[in-house]
Amino acid sequence: MRVPFVARWKGKITPGTVLNGQVGAMADLLPTLVGLAGGSLPAGRTIDGKDLWPLWSGQTSSVTRSYAHFHWGNI
């Protein structure tokens, strides 16, 4: 499943950039926004998300991660 996500930040994100990597918006937005705000994630808690800023800003072309696939019965 692919769902588009649009991000704009003048002078920080290059216009017209298209990224095709897999990310999880619900999990990845927390560490990304906390990092951009200059904060830190809580110690002693497992945070599944990844900071996407290196991807969005062009510092890297992919985010290393592993995904678990779930089956929710007979849906």
Wavefront OBJ file of the C-alpha trace (Angstrom):
o trace
v 0.000 0.000 0.000
v 1.347 3.435 -0.888
v 0.003 6.658 0.520
v 1.468 9.959 -0.631
v 3.087 12.298 1.870
v 3.999 15.874 1.024
v 6.570 17.875 2.968
v 7.670 21.420 2.224
v 10.330 23.483 3.955
v 11.747 26.336 1.903
v 15.530 26.195 1.784
v 15.665 22.826 3.547
v 13.805 20.334 1.330
v 14.598 20.458 -2.387
v 11.416 21.097 -4.424
v 10.393 18.220 -6.678
v 12.143 15.558 -4.611
v 10.505 12.136 -4.896
v 11.398 9.379 -2.436
v 10.340 5.783 -2.984
v 11.504 4.162 0.249
v 9.175 2.579 2.759
v 8.425 4.593 5.858
v 5.812 4.347 8.551
v 4.181 7.715 9.064
v 2.699 6.900 12.458
v 6.004 5.634 13.852
v 8.483 7.832 11.957
v 6.952 11.266 12.470
v 7.615 11.278 16.229
v 11.419 10.842 16.076
v 11.646 13.099 13.016
v 9.750 16.014 14.549
v 11.424 15.633 17.950
v 14.829 15.746 16.256
v 13.920 18.800 14.168
v 12.710 20.580 17.313
v 16.060 19.901 18.988
v 14.623 17.496 21.549
v 15.510 13.957 22.458
v 13.418 10.818 22.658
v 12.601 9.451 26.117
v 15.182 7.103 27.597
v 14.118 3.628 28.602
v 11.404 3.332 25.950
v 11.401 1.438 22.701
v 10.683 3.787 19.793
v 10.060 1.872 16.563
v 10.281 4.888 14.283
v 13.302 6.334 12.520
v 14.306 9.967 12.085
v 13.487 10.690 8.430
v 15.277 14.043 8.248
v 18.446 12.567 6.666
v 16.213 11.096 3.940
v 14.110 14.229 3.418
v 17.124 16.533 3.349
v 19.052 14.392 0.850
v 21.816 13.387 3.285
v 21.018 9.720 2.548
v 18.965 7.851 -0.049
v 17.432 5.216 2.237
v 16.578 4.424 5.846
v 17.688 1.043 7.177
v 14.899 -0.809 8.916
v 13.072 -4.081 9.162
v 9.332 -4.515 8.940
v 7.082 -7.063 10.559
v 4.023 -8.028 8.581
v 0.856 -8.842 10.443
v -2.200 -10.810 9.398
v -5.384 -9.771 11.166
v -7.446 -12.916 10.564
v -10.025 -13.264 7.791
v -10.400 -9.664 6.705
l 1 2 3 4 5 6 7 8 9 10 11 12 13 14 15 16 17 18 19 20 21 22 23 24 25 26 27 28 29 30 31 32 33 34 35 36 37 38 39 40 41 42 43 44 45 46 47 48 49 50 51 52 53 54 55 56 57 58 59 60 61 62 63 64 65 66 67 68 69 70 71 72 73 74 75
